[in-house]
Amino acid sequence: MLAAFPLVGCQLGIDKEDDGELDTIVVSSTDDTSVTIDEEEQVNVSITGTGNNITIRGDVSEIYLKANGNSISIEEDTLIDSLTISSDSNDVSVAGNLQTVITKLVITGKSNLVTVYDVTTQSVVDSSEPNTVMTTAP
């Protein structure tokens, strides 16, 4: 496993229980921390810190975005089982022409932007400030 984080104030935790479930990487740093998650084995990612720039490489099954003002870039994975955003003002996108498909997208926060190749099932809860989901598939 490789997890790179340039700033000393970054808090990155890995839940490694041998319970048959995927490990979960938790990013809880705040205020403009740059974090790169690069895992060889499939993991889940939970983001609880605010205002971060997070790069995700490798094989990710589920992403939980629970904090405001984060920028998430997916750089390698072409299939994400689930993306759940329960916070506000986040930007989730894929790098370049990567054809990433999200199987299940749930957004309960407001003012979020998600840009991916395609979304199989989405549940976007309306709020006072709308969310935007953009797909690049033809």
N, C-alpha and C positions, 0 to 999 in steps of 0.2 A: 504494500500500500504506500502511496505517495501522497502526502498532503503538504502543499507549500503555502506559507503565509508570510509575506514580507514584513509586516509590522509586528512588533513585540506585543502589543496590546490585544492581539487576536486570541480568542478562545475557541478552540476546536476540540470537540469531544467525540468519541466513538463508543457507542453502546455495543459491547461485544458479549452478549449473553449467548450461551450455547442452547438456544431454545428452538432451533429449526427455522427461525425467522431471519430475515436479512439484517445485517448490521445497519445502524442508523448513525450517520455523521451529523452532529449538531454544531451549527455555526452561531455563536452567541456574541460575537464582537460587535462593536458599534462605531459609528462615525468614520466613514471613508476608509475602512480597512479593505485591502485587496486580498482575497482568498482564492486559491486554486485547489479544487478537489479533483484528484486524479487516481481513481481506484481501478485495480485489475479485476476484482470480483464485484458482482452486482451488490449495490447498497441502496439505502434510502437516504435522503438528505432532508434535514429539518433546519430551517433558518429562523432563529429567534432574535437575532441582533438587527439593529436598524442602520440604514445609511451605508450599506456595504456594496462593493463591486465583487461579485462572485463568479468565477469561471468554473464550469463543471465539464470535466472530461471523463472518459471511461464509461462504465455501464451503470446507469442509475435507474432504479425501478420507480420510486415514488419521490416527489418533491413536495414538501410542506413549507409554505411561506407564511410565517406567523408574525412578521414584523414589517414596519413601514419603510418606504424609501430605499429599497434595495434594487440593484441592477444585476440580473442573472444572465449569463451568456452560456449557452449549451454548445460545446465545440465538437463533440464526437458522436454522441449517442443519437441513433436514428429512431428509437422507440422508447418513450417514457410511458409507463403504465398509468400513472396518475400525477396530476399537478393540482394541488389544492392551495388557493390563495385566500387567507382569511384576514388580510390586512390591506392597507391602502398605499397608493402611489408607488407601485413596483413596476419594473420593466423586465420582462422575460423574453429573450430572443435567442435565435440560433445564429451561429456564425456562418458567414458567407452563404453558399448555396446548399448547405446541409439540409437534407430532406427529413427532418425530425417530425414524427407523428406522435401526438399525445392521445392515448386511448381514452382517458377520462379527465376532463377539465372542470373544476368546481371553483367558482369565484364568489365569495361572499363579501369581500371588501369593496372599496370604491376607487375610482381613478387609476386602475391598473391597465397596463398594456402588455398583451401577449402576442408575439409574432412567431409563428411556426409554419411548417409545411402544411400540416393538416391536423384536425382534431376529430376524433371518432365520435365522442359523446361529450357535450358540454352543458353545464348548468351554471349560467351566469345570473346571479341574483341582482336585480335592478336596485340602484341606490340613487341618492340625490345627485351624485356625480358619476356618470356612466363609466363602465369599463369598456375597453376595446380589445377584441380578439381579431387578429389579422392572419389569414392563411395565404400561403403563396402557391398552393397546389392549383394546377390548371382546372 
